[in-house]
Amino acid sequence: MTRSIFLSFIAGFFSGALGRSFFVINNAMALFVFLLGALFLAAYFLGNKKSPLVLFLSFFLIGACLGVSRYNLSNSRENILTFYENTGQKIKISGMVIEGPKIQNKYAKIIFRADSIEDRGESAKILLTVPRYPEFEYGDILTLEGKLEEPENLDGGFDWKGYLAKDNIYFEIFLPRISSREPSSGPYFVGPIKKFLFSLRSKFLDNLSTVLPEPQSSYLAGLTLGDRTDLPSNLKDEFKKVGVIHLVVLSGYNISIVADSILSILRWLSFSVLSRTMITAVGIVLFSIMAGGSATIVRAAIMGLLLLFARETGRVYQALSALIAAAFLMALFNPKLLRFDGSFQLSFLATLSLIIFLPRIEKYFKWITNKFKLREAILSTISTQIFVLPLLIASSGYVSLVSFPANVLILGLVPLTMFFGFITGVAGFLWRPLSQIISWPTYWLAAWQLWVIKFFSKFSFAIFEIRGTSAITVILVYLFLAIFILYMYFRENEQKKI
């Protein structure tokens, strides 16, 4: 009963926050929903018949009220009114680089936390588009001048403005004139660690590029650290066409491989379960910071650890509860990601599929050999494709018709490729000849996967356009999928009783 109440409340919170992202719902309406939920709750406790449906509905409505109120609070912009007053004007301002850079051809994008304008005690995040060189680093203190603008949505229907707003970025400056730059150690304790890990990341990528040719070097950089800086544009197009762009986007799957590798080493060294868990968690946190430390990467780390927990323990329901609780906490911290953060949505759905769907279909595929983890690759691909495909079609307007065979031929080798990629990069810190020797299997593994991608991208029917998929259609598809999963769950329970 307690678990059902918990799920009802969270479902209400998600519904309220998501509904508020589409429609304007003020706090007065949210208060009305709360009172309605309180009324149902009173009716349950005071009534003669204790209907669980009434109890669940009351917590759903109370959760919906909280979701709407939390979204309204996160969307408040009263503390940046001075910045809005200065949009469209040239401003001179100082602040610190808090994230970046992300390279895009000749330019780089960095997130800059600006100090107050006119000494009114306000601060705001601003997206800066700057030349690729000189490179800026986390913690740099900049004084700059440029035209402050509000973001505009891009062609093709992508809500760029909403995507930035989810991280409370409401302004941007294109090619500002930077008059001064000073290094900073950043916040006490955290800043120096973050700067050290960023420098470690840069040296690691240099080690890969020294012993591996292109495009294998760029592919390994994307696979191991999610760095797509130097990935050729034609290769990015091939990845998208074949439906494997997720390989070079740091996701919960990639991080679960890192966690699995750390656990395997600690298990071999006979560490206790508690020690293994704590060391792995710390390792994932440090790895996430080194990979960029963005909110997206942190969310991927959480999803990856939950996926590993599900696989290691086999406790599906505990892992499912942990996944839902983690998603709730993330949404409580930032409710905008429910609609505007595609990375969160895809990571959640992919992790959910591997927790609740893959175990239920595994028994039907025992006839497939698991040599070279072939069965695992096929079932993981089937599960994740089913769960993420509707969202991918709605967001991109395209569907890859060769994604399934390409993923089957690639995913089974990804853990091994990541392992050799990491060893190659780490060996570069110790002894360059050792790094060169280890780079040989790394090169051939990467070369095979890139060949598969290039081969499938040549098919004229590789990608199919599907335009005009509405949000309602996507919701209905996932509703049908949820009903199907529930049907499988109840059918399993009935068979167990027999």
C-alpha positions, 0 to 999 in steps of 0.5 A: 500500500505504501509503495502504491501511495508513493507511486501515485504521489510521484505520478501526480508530481510528474503530471503536474510539472509536465502539464505546467510546461505546456500550459500556464497554470498559476498557483491559485489553480494549484492550490485548488487542486491541493484542496481537492486532493485534501478533500478526497483524503478526508473522505477516505479517512472519514468514510465508512468504506475505505476505497484505495482508489480514493486514497491514491487519487488524493495523493495524485492530486497533492503531487500534481499541486506540488509539481505545478508549484515547483515548476512555477518557482523554478520558472520565476525570473524576478531575480534577473529583471535588470538583465531583461531590461538590458536585452538588445543593448551592449553591456559590459560585465564580469563573471566566471566560466562555469561550464564549457567549452563545447566546440562547434566548428569554428566556434565554442560555446561556454556558460558564463555566470555574470555578475550584477548589472548596475550593482543590483545584486543580481546574477545570471547565466549567459551562453557565450559564443566565442572563437574556438581559439584561445580556449577558455577553461572552467573558473576563468574570470572574464570581463567582456562587452557585447550585445545581450540577447534572448535566445531564439528557437532554431529552424526545424521546430527545435525549442532551443529557447526552452532547452536553455531555459531548463538550465536557467539560461535566458540570455546569450551573447554572440562573439563578445569582446573580451577585455580581460581574462584571469585564472581562478581556482574556483570555489574552495576545495571543489574548484581545484579538484574540478580544474585538475580533473579537466586538465587530466581529461585534456591530457588523456585526449591528447594521449589518444590522439598521439597514438591513434589516427583519425577518425579512430582517435575522435571516436574513442574520445566520444566513446570514453568521455563523450567528447565530440569536439573533433569528430568530423561532421560527415562522420556525425551525419553517418552516426545519426543516419545509422542511429548510433549517435548515442555511442558518442554521447555520454549516457547511463550505458557508458557509465555503467560500463565504467562502473562495471570495470571498477567493480570487477577490479575491486572484486578481483582484489577481494574488497568487501561489498560495502567498500566496492560500492563506496569506491565505485560511487566515488570513481563514478563521481570523479569520472563524471566531473572529468567528463564535463561535470554538466547536469546531463552527465550527472544524470547519466551517472545516476542512471548508469549506477542504477542500471548496474545495481539492477544487473548486479543484484537482480533486484528488479523492483528495488532498482525500479523504485530507485530509478523512479525515486532518482527521477523524482529527485531530479525533477524536484530539483529541476522540473523543466527537464521532464519536457526540455531535456531529451538526454534525461528522457532517453536515459530514463527510458533506456534504463527503464527498458533494461530493468523492466522489459529486458528480463521479461523477454529474455526467456524467449531468446535462450536459443541465441548464443551468448558468445561474445555477448551476442544475446545481451547485445540483441536484447539490449538493442530490442529493449532500448529501441522499443522504448526510445523510438517514439521519442526519437521520432517525435524529436528528430522527425526521422527513424533509422531503418538500419539501427537494429543490425548496426547496434547488434554488430557494435554494442557487444564490442563497446565495453571491450573498446572502452576498456582498451581505450581507457588503458591506452589513454592511461598508459600514455601518462606512464610510458608512451611505447606501452600506450602505442602497443595497447593502441593496436587492439584499440585501433582495430576494435574502433576501425570495425565499428566505424566500418559497420557505421559507414557500411550501413550509412550507404544504404539509400533507405537507411533513414526514413522521414516521419514528420508531424508526430504530436506530443499526444501521439507519443503519450498514447504510444507510451500509455499503450506500452505501459498497459502491455508491460502491466499485462505481462506483469499480471500474467507472470503473477497468475502463472506463478500462482498456478 
